[in-house]
Amino acid sequence: MPVFLDVHKVPFSEENLKELCFAPADEFGVSHVNLMYNKEANVCFCLLDAPDVTAVENHHDKAGVKCEWITEVKLAKHT
């Protein structure tokens, strides 16, 4: 499945962001690979497995989050 990276403001608590990393795929087929965030700078980077960019947009729209950008990426290190 393609992997996408996006950036937006930090919309949730730190605990909720950590929980999202273990949530199953949603109805759009999107699941979190990892989240990187800085509460002080109010920035969050999502690394997501998703079928396509539209699924990523729908995933964030449902949560009321507006991404500044979304891009498909390749992972250099696989876990």
C-alpha positions in Angstrom: 0.0 0.0 0.0 1.3 3.5 -0.7 2.6 5.6 2.2 1.8 9.3 2.6 3.3 12.1 4.7 1.2 15.2 5.6 1.5 18.2 7.8 -1.1 20.1 9.8 -1.7 21.8 13.1 -1.8 19.5 16.2 -5.5 18.9 16.6 -5.6 16.5 19.6 -4.0 15.8 22.9 -0.6 14.0 23.0 -2.4 10.9 24.4 -4.9 10.8 21.6 -2.1 11.2 19.0 -0.3 8.2 20.5 -3.5 6.1 20.5 -4.1 6.9 16.8 -0.9 5.0 16.0 -2.5 1.8 17.1 -5.9 2.3 15.7 -7.1 0.0 12.9 -7.6 1.3 9.4 -10.6 3.5 9.0 -13.4 3.3 6.5 -11.2 5.0 3.9 -8.5 2.4 4.3 -6.1 4.8 6.1 -4.0 3.6 9.0 -1.2 5.4 10.9 2.4 4.3 10.4 3.5 6.9 12.9 2.9 10.5 14.0 5.6 13.1 14.7 4.5 16.3 16.5 5.7 19.3 18.4 3.0 20.8 20.7 4.9 24.0 21.3 5.2 24.7 17.5 1.7 23.3 16.9 2.8 21.1 14.1 1.9 17.4 13.4 3.3 15.2 10.7 1.3 12.0 9.9 2.9 9.0 8.2 0.0 7.0 6.8 -0.7 3.8 4.9 -3.5 4.7 2.4 -4.8 3.6 -0.9 -4.5 7.1 -2.4 -4.3 10.8 -1.6 -8.1 11.2 -1.7 -8.4 8.6 1.2 -5.9 10.7 3.2 -7.9 13.9 2.5 -11.2 12.1 3.5 -9.5 10.7 6.7 -8.5 14.2 7.8 -11.8 15.9 6.7 -13.7 13.5 8.9 -11.5 14.6 11.9 -12.0 18.3 10.9 -8.3 18.7 10.1 -7.0 20.7 7.2 -3.6 19.5 5.8 -1.1 22.1 4.6 0.3 19.5 2.2 0.2 15.7 1.5 2.8 13.8 -0.5 3.4 10.2 -1.3 6.7 8.9 0.1 8.9 5.8 0.0 10.4 4.4 3.2 14.2 3.9 3.3 13.9 1.9 6.5 11.3 -0.8 6.9 10.4 -2.0 10.3 
